[in-house]
Amino acid sequence: MRHDQQTDLFRDDPKRMAEVWRQAAETSRKQFPEDDARYAHYMTEAERLEAIAR
C-alpha cells in the first residue's frame, strides 16, 4: 500500500470522526437553521462512521 493511501489508526479513528461530524451537524444547525439537508448530510455521515466503529 502506498504511504499516501494508508490510514492512520489514531487520526482516522471512526469513533472520533463520528464525533467531529456530529459537532459539524450541530454547528450547521446553528449557522443555517433552515437547512435541513445540510444537517441530515452531517448526521448521516456521523451515523455511518459510528456503524463502522462498532
Beta strands, then each sheet from edge to edge (+ up, - down):
end
